[in-house]
Structure formats: C-alpha cells, structure tokens
Amino acid sequence: MLTTKQKVYLRSLAQKIKPTFQIGKEGLSDNFKTDVLNYLNKHELIKISILQNSMIEADDVKEFFEEEGVEFIQKIGRCIVLYMKSIDCKNPIEFN
C-alpha cells in the first residue's frame, strides 16, 4: 500500500509519460494482462488509455489488476496510471 506522498510523486512522474497501452472494443484479456505485467516488471509505472469505443471503465481495469499486486494511482479522463514495485527494474523508482 502506498502513502499519499508516494502517490503524489508517482502522479508527477506519470505526467511526463505517454500512454503505452490502449484498451479498445476487445476489452481486457489474459494476453493484455501478461503484456502489462511484463512492462511493469521493467518500468514500474505505466499509463494506459481507454478508447472511446471500449465498454471498459477505469474501475474494471483496477479490479482486473488488483489481484496481481498492481497499485491504481490515478484516473485522468480516459487514461489510468498503474504502479507495481519490481525487483527486475534497471532504474527503480526511489521514494524520498
């Protein structure tokens, strides 16, 4: 569980990155989950865009990744930011 200060710091880092993945009309799948988890193992922070033709909401994505230990950081319009602590990351995010 992250503190409020840590979430604020992650939000500031997320402003600089562009959405890496998109969720479209196909919705959420096991392949999508695997790809996102692999990305999080390398980068720890990800921004995902939910396309307008998708029936998926941010809460659905939050529940989908919750069991994997992924932290939901924020929702900005149709973009969401996720974080997962990784031991394989070359440049891990350091909290002060």
Secondary structure, DSSP 8 states (H G I E B T S, - for coil): ---HHHHHHHHHHHTTS---EEE-TT---HHHHHHHHHHHHHHSEEEEEE-TT----HHHHHHHHHTTT-EEEEEETTEEEEE---SS-SS-----
